[in-house]
Amino acid sequence: MNRRRFLANAGKGALALAAMPSMRALGANDRIRIGLIGAGDRGMQDLDDALKQPNIQCVAVADTYSRRRDLAKAKVPGIDTYDDPMRLLERNDIDAVINATPMHLHAKYFIAAIQANKDLYSEKTMTWNIPQAVACRKAAQASKQVIQIGVQHESSGGLADAREWIEAGYPGKVTMVESWISRNTPRGRGQWVRPVPDDCTLENVNWKLFLDGRPEPIFDANKYINWRLFWEFSGGNVTENMVHQNAWITSALTLELPIAAVMTGGVFSEKDGRQVPDTFNVTLEYPELIVVWQSTFSNSHFGLGQRFLGSNGTIENLDFRASSFYPEKANDPGVAAMQGANPGVNHMANWFECIRSRSKATNAPIEVGYRTAIAGHMANLSYRRKQRVTLEEAMAAPGSAWM
Ligand SMILES: NC(=O)c1ccc[n+]([C@@H]2O[C@H](COP(=O)([O-])OP(=O)(O)OC[C@H]3O[C@@H](n4cnc5c(N)ncnc54)[C@H](O)[C@@H]3O)[C@@H](O)[C@H]2O)c1
């Protein structure tokens, strides 16, 4: 979808919602009434997480698949359910919304939700392309709504450890970050592939709302359930997992946008008709620093991690647990290795706390969503074009450039 069409569509929703009364004023101890858009795997986890926090009530769920609406109702009896999220957003008794739809729909409901004066928890990656990231950021900056992007490791203790050491100057000048995710699945069962339930039929699914204008006239249950495998709806593991690590790295080192990106690889291990690559590496260039990230789906030995290689020492973080620091003896002989001990906070709880205090400074605010979306889309653009892509080239590319 090009930028003009996306903005026109988002605008239509906004027009319908423009007459909404503004959100009720919440006191510090008032109950926050939430709605969930997209009650799939992640949406239900987010809902569980939200309901564990004090004084939170879920009043409505929107999902285009009847099975998911039924499951949500079974979890929270008494809620209202809708297939069209715009109906949920029309309600003025909902304070805040969780958006856990497939990635290609994030921007549409992001903009509609904040224009309907709802505070917003929006799953990563914030948008499906760069023009949408620009539009969401503009809308967020113009709004008073409290936004948390679903990159939950921004609230982790390991990030707080790294920030403290960087602020104190321990690693010295960091010129290289190496980062990776390594996963595996039993032979014959591809990473991310989900079985398609028998009731996933045109009768039970609003296919048109899922497509949101994509030219797919024939219902395809596999695409509906396994949308992650296709460029039309997903950015592959760049937007599934690199986004988490890129957020962590850019926040720790206070990086802005990459100046260029290179990504190479292919579909080497998961020969199941998927379009997005399973084995690849990405190099993101920043001024005097490169961030390398690699992804594999056929070997899980080294798990997930990131290492900041500095002139005076190394910060290592494995699996988003506590971070470690190792001094470079050549430059800092007197410094001992350190183990981080910051506890971190619950990301959902941080959002609710900011809603109550009306602070826009959540742990993963719009800027984190914007930077990580753009870095990811630059990488995918490089992969699709088979060339290094600069920030200027990426910002000028049409929204459908990597489809
Ligand atoms: N933060 C994390 O760690 C994390 C983990 C997993 C997934 N996610 C993100 O959460 C999002 C959802 O992933 P998932 O695995 O739950 O996918 P999913 O397919 O299980 O769930 C998506 C849900 O959205 C519904 N849906 C589709 N079109 C819709 C529409 N127009 N309006 C309303 N509902 C619609 C589907 O019926 C489905 O129930 C993705 O963006 C994913 O990247 C984040």
Ligand as a Chemical Component Dictionary entry (heavy atoms), coordinates in Angstrom:
data_LIG
# 
_chem_comp.id                   LIG 
_chem_comp.type                 NON-POLYMER 
_chem_comp.pdbx_formal_charge   0 
_chem_comp.three_letter_code    LIG 
# 
loop_
_chem_comp_atom.comp_id 
_chem_comp_atom.atom_id 
_chem_comp_atom.alt_atom_id 
_chem_comp_atom.type_symbol 
_chem_comp_atom.charge 
_chem_comp_atom.model_Cartn_x 
_chem_comp_atom.model_Cartn_y 
_chem_comp_atom.model_Cartn_z 
_chem_comp_atom.pdbx_ordinal 
LIG N1  N1  N 0  6.492  -8.424  22.098 1  
LIG C1  C1  C 0  6.684  -9.706  21.851 2  
LIG O1  O1  O 0  7.530  -10.369 22.457 3  
LIG C2  C2  C 0  5.827  -10.383 20.825 4  
LIG C3  C3  C 0  5.756  -11.776 20.785 5  
LIG C4  C4  C 0  4.946  -12.367 19.814 6  
LIG C5  C5  C 0  4.258  -11.571 18.914 7  
LIG N2  N2  N 1  4.366  -10.215 18.955 8  
LIG C6  C6  C 0  3.661  -9.360  17.990 9  
LIG O2  O2  O 0  2.271  -9.400  18.260 10 
LIG C7  C7  C 0  1.538  -9.282  17.044 11 
LIG C8  C8  C 0  0.563  -10.457 16.925 12 
LIG O3  O3  O 0  1.288  -11.667 16.825 13 
LIG P1  P1  P 0  0.568  -13.064 17.129 14 
LIG O4  O4  O 0  1.597  -14.090 17.161 15 
LIG O5  O5  O -1 -0.327 -12.906 18.315 16 
LIG O6  O6  O 0  -0.330 -13.235 15.813 17 
LIG P2  P2  P 0  -1.712 -14.015 15.711 18 
LIG O7  O7  O 0  -1.941 -14.290 14.283 19 
LIG O8  O8  O 0  -1.706 -15.160 16.692 20 
LIG O9  O9  O 0  -2.761 -12.944 16.247 21 
LIG C9  C9  C 0  -3.235 -11.868 15.472 22 
LIG C10 C10 C 0  -4.724 -11.730 15.748 23 
LIG O10 O10 O 0  -5.207 -10.611 15.018 24 
LIG C11 C11 C 0  -6.467 -10.962 14.445 25 
LIG N3  N3  N 0  -6.706 -10.054 13.335 26 
LIG C12 C12 C 0  -6.301 -10.133 12.039 27 
LIG N4  N4  N 0  -6.729 -9.062  11.350 28 
LIG C13 C13 C 0  -7.408 -8.284  12.222 29 
LIG C14 C14 C 0  -8.103 -7.038  12.111 30 
LIG N5  N5  N 0  -8.162 -6.341  10.954 31 
LIG N6  N6  N 0  -8.697 -6.547  13.206 32 
LIG C15 C15 C 0  -8.670 -7.233  14.395 33 
LIG N7  N7  N 0  -8.038 -8.398  14.548 34 
LIG C16 C16 C 0  -7.412 -8.914  13.477 35 
LIG C17 C17 C 0  -6.327 -12.427 14.087 36 
LIG O11 O11 O 0  -7.566 -13.073 13.965 37 
LIG C18 C18 C 0  -5.520 -12.954 15.267 38 
LIG O12 O12 O 0  -6.358 -13.401 16.308 39 
LIG C19 C19 C 0  2.570  -9.249  15.919 40 
LIG O13 O13 O 0  2.818  -7.943  15.544 41 
LIG C20 C20 C 0  3.805  -9.847  16.558 42 
LIG O14 O14 O 0  4.990  -9.390  15.990 43 
LIG C21 C21 C 0  5.119  -9.615  19.919 44 
# 
loop_
_chem_comp_bond.comp_id 
_chem_comp_bond.atom_id_1 
_chem_comp_bond.atom_id_2 
_chem_comp_bond.value_order 
_chem_comp_bond.pdbx_ordinal 
LIG N1  C1  SING 1  
LIG C1  O1  DOUB 2  
LIG C1  C2  SING 3  
LIG C2  C3  SING 4  
LIG C2  C21 DOUB 5  
LIG C3  C4  DOUB 6  
LIG C4  C5  SING 7  
LIG C5  N2  DOUB 8  
LIG N2  C6  SING 9  
LIG N2  C21 SING 10 
LIG C6  O2  SING 11 
LIG C6  C20 SING 12 
LIG O2  C7  SING 13 
LIG C7  C8  SING 14 
LIG C7  C19 SING 15 
LIG C8  O3  SING 16 
LIG O3  P1  SING 17 
LIG P1  O4  DOUB 18 
LIG P1  O5  SING 19 
LIG P1  O6  SING 20 
LIG O6  P2  SING 21 
LIG P2  O7  DOUB 22 
LIG P2  O8  SING 23 
LIG P2  O9  SING 24 
LIG O9  C9  SING 25 
LIG C9  C10 SING 26 
LIG C10 O10 SING 27 
LIG C10 C18 SING 28 
LIG O10 C11 SING 29 
LIG C11 N3  SING 30 
LIG C11 C17 SING 31 
LIG N3  C12 SING 32 
LIG N3  C16 SING 33 
LIG C12 N4  DOUB 34 
LIG N4  C13 SING 35 
LIG C13 C14 SING 36 
LIG C13 C16 DOUB 37 
LIG C14 N5  SING 38 
LIG C14 N6  DOUB 39 
LIG N6  C15 SING 40 
LIG C15 N7  DOUB 41 
LIG N7  C16 SING 42 
LIG C17 O11 SING 43 
LIG C17 C18 SING 44 
LIG C18 O12 SING 45 
LIG C19 O13 SING 46 
LIG C19 C20 SING 47 
LIG C20 O14 SING 48 
# 
